[in-house]
Amino acid sequence: MEANKIRHRLRIFYPGLILGSLFDAFGYAGFLIPNKLNMGGIAGIAIIFYHLWGIPVGVLYFLLNVPVFIWAYFRLDRRILLTTFFSVAFNSLFMELFIRFLNHGAVTNELFLAIIYGSALSGLGIGTTYRSHGSLGGTDLLAQIVYTYVDIPFGQIVILLDMVVIITSAIIFRNANLALMPLIGLFILGKVVDLVQEGISTSKSAMIITSKAEEMKQYILEDMNRGVTILEGRGGFTKEGKDILVCAFSQSQHTYFKHEIKLIDPKAFIMIGSLDEVIGEGFDKRF
């Protein structure tokens, strides 16, 4: 059984870890590093040292992660450390290869374009790595360790650690843009990570409170070709019993769905929302 799990991880997860490391490394090597754009964390520290003393970013990034890994070994679940170590090692290697390939130059020297492309590629890489059950170490891993000591929300620890490095970089290089641009970059990075992990929402969910449950059910099952679950409910004010129908459907069915439901029962109370992901019959069947 354990051998099967290992083979499954090698086949499914590790290609994603390599691809994620590749995207992130190119974002840094081609856009962020040569423009001194610092997104914080351990990579940010490596960027500062690179521009001050010429220490290779990829090598220093890997070396700075080593003590964090040792610390994490005693504080965190050791199962996540293997994939994280794998990602960090490849990320460091790809970073150095891209820097040498680009001859230590930038794809663009326009800071605004550099922060957009660099952070988007980094977010794509981080999101791909997360989907493959790994991480790129650095701030995330350090924040997880700190979280085991102090009762501070994980997200706040990450932001604090990143901002310290970003502000330090702006002070050292005496450029206010190096503090402002990363704020845009962190926003873009977060959005891209969410997009990669959750995808673009193409599905909707509806909760319908109605006295015509049978007609609603027939319409959803037969006309929309969607499944439906019927719950028993009771009004908090009227105390009257009513059926509650819950269903999921595609974005393309949204307008027609609302129109038809109101025709069936003009007094129906309908709540419709977007879904990040739907797994099951008629939707994505992957786990």
Helices and strands as residue ranges (DSSP letters): H 2-27, I 28-32, H 41-53, H 57-75, H 79-101, H 111-131, H 138-147, H 154-173, H 177-198, E 203-210, H 213-218, I 219-223, E 229-234, E 241-250, G 251-253, H 254-264, E 269-275
